[in-house]
């Protein structure tokens, strides 16, 4: 399984993963119209989706063949409305433990201004033979 691909939802969001490791994930995406809410700006759910996607990719790579990871909490704050342009999101780990991980993801616009910042807590689910 290619953990850096992200899956169909990642495709819908338009996230292009530029770099991915267990220490950092970098993705770029466009504030496309299909991600807008009625006021013409990117919907908060799209931001939260990008946050969880990049955190999950990094956490999965780090956990590797020991099992899989699932998000159990996503808290995303929105700082700047954006309706167009290219966005860059970077995920880095805050905590990587035996049973859970916490990753923070910051999204900036083309001018480097913070647009959104989220934190995701993920549960590490070990393979059955490793419990």
Secondary structure, 3 states (H helix, E strand, C coil): CCCCCCCHHHHHHCCEEEEECCCEEEEEEECCHHHECCCCCECHHHHHHHHHHHHHHHHHHHHHHHEEEEEEEEEEEECCCCCCCEEEEEEEEEEECCCEEEEEEEEECCCCCEEEEEEEEEEEEECHHHC
